[in-house]
């Protein structure tokens, strides 16, 4: 989970942690921050994130982000 926390730190959102839930549905993050996270994920893994994975449900909390990353990077 620290890896995901670091992604949020890199986009200037130190206020979001593993206890944060409903990030999109409660407007804690917006579409610009999603794109910044996608960019950070791509930089970290040195691999593009396919558009199929950029869905709202994949960015609701740390667990959904972690699951999405594991799925996306196993290809």
MOURTA-V447730 format. One record per residue. SS is DSSP state (helix for helix, strand for strand, loop for the rest). PHI is phi in whole degrees, 0 to 359 (NA if undefined). D_LAST is the distance of its C-alpha to the last C-alpha in Angstrom with 1 decimal. Layout:
((SS | PHI | D_LAST) (SS | PHI | D_LAST))
This chain:
((loop | NA | 21.2) (helix | 298 | 22.8) (helix | 299 | 19.7) (helix | 290 | 19.8) (helix | 303 | 23.5) (helix | 297 | 23.2) (helix | 299 | 21.1) (helix | 292 | 24.1) (helix | 299 | 26.5) (helix | 295 | 25.1) (loop | 258 | 25.8) (loop | 81 | 29.2) (loop | 241 | 28.9) (loop | 293 | 30.2) (loop | 283 | 31.7) (loop | 258 | 28.4) (loop | 223 | 27.4) (loop | 295 | 25.8) (loop | 270 | 28.8) (loop | 286 | 28.4) (loop | 234 | 27.6) (loop | 53 | 27.4) (loop | 304 | 26.5) (loop | 276 | 26.3) (loop | 295 | 28.7) (loop | 254 | 31.3) (loop | 57 | 30.8) (loop | 283 | 30.1) (loop | 229 | 27.5) (loop | 243 | 27.5) (helix | 295 | 25.2) (helix | 294 | 25.9) (helix | 289 | 24.8) (helix | 299 | 21.5) (helix | 294 | 21.0) (helix | 294 | 22.1) (helix | 297 | 19.6) (helix | 302 | 16.7) (helix | 299 | 18.2) (helix | 296 | 18.5) (helix | 298 | 14.9) (helix | 296 | 13.8) (helix | 294 | 16.6) (helix | 297 | 15.9) (helix | 267 | 12.2) (loop | 52 | 13.1) (loop | 205 | 10.3) (loop | 291 | 11.1) (loop | 268 | 10.5) (loop | 297 | 10.3) (helix | 303 | 13.7) (helix | 304 | 12.8) (helix | 272 | 12.2) (loop | 270 | 15.6) (loop | 233 | 17.9) (helix | 307 | 21.0) (helix | 296 | 20.2) (helix | 276 | 17.2) (helix | 233 | 19.8) (loop | 278 | 22.8) (loop | 198 | 22.7) (helix | 301 | 21.0) (helix | 296 | 19.6) (helix | 290 | 17.9) (helix | 293 | 16.5) (helix | 299 | 15.3) (helix | 299 | 13.7) (helix | 298 | 12.0) (helix | 297 | 10.7) (helix | 301 | 9.4) (helix | 294 | 7.6) (helix | 292 | 6.4) (helix | 270 | 5.5) (loop | 277 | 3.8) (loop | 294 | 0.0))
